[in-house]
Amino acid sequence: MNHGSYVRISPPERVARVLWLYQQAIRHDGLFLDVEQKEDERGAKKSRVLFSVGNPRKGFLTQVSEIFQRLKIGVRRSTV
């Protein structure tokens, strides 16, 4: 509802993943974290961190970003 253009231009798999993450956050009292193994287009194995939070308190996402940086976890995509 808030990002109609995102839904129109994003691949269906990405839209489905975002909706699934949203549902998981609701089911887990507003916070969900998952890691999945994936191969990129060159066949290299990578890990994908999936993180979802509902109604974060002020500054919470900044703290999470700092933790990811300290752990050297690169953030390539963030959907708000």
DAWO-V577386 format. One record per residue. RES is the residue in three letters. PHI is phi in whole degrees, -180 to 180 (none if undefined). Layout:
BEGIN
[[RES;PHI] [RES;PHI]]
END
This chain:
BEGIN
[[MET;none] [ASN;-81] [HIS;-131] [GLY;-60] [SER;-67] [TYR;-60] [VAL;-67] [ARG;-70] [ILE;-102] [SER;-86] [PRO;-62] [PRO;-54] [GLU;-62] [ARG;-68] [VAL;-63] [ALA;-62] [ARG;-64] [VAL;-64] [LEU;-65] [TRP;-63] [LEU;-61] [TYR;-60] [GLN;-63] [GLN;-65] [ALA;-61] [ILE;-63] [ARG;-67] [HIS;-111] [ASP;57] [GLY;94] [LEU;-145] [PHE;-145] [LEU;-138] [ASP;-147] [VAL;-128] [GLU;-128] [GLN;-86] [LYS;-149] [GLU;-103] [ASP;-81] [GLU;-65] [ARG;-94] [GLY;89] [ALA;-76] [LYS;-80] [LYS;-136] [SER;-112] [ARG;-114] [VAL;-95] [LEU;-110] [PHE;-134] [SER;-139] [VAL;-141] [GLY;-110] [ASN;52] [PRO;-69] [ARG;-73] [LYS;-57] [GLY;89] [PHE;-64] [LEU;-67] [THR;-64] [GLN;-63] [VAL;-63] [SER;-60] [GLU;-64] [ILE;-64] [PHE;-60] [GLN;-64] [ARG;-64] [LEU;-85] [LYS;59] [ILE;-99] [GLY;-76] [VAL;-104] [ARG;-98] [ARG;-146] [SER;-136] [THR;-117] [VAL;-112]]
END
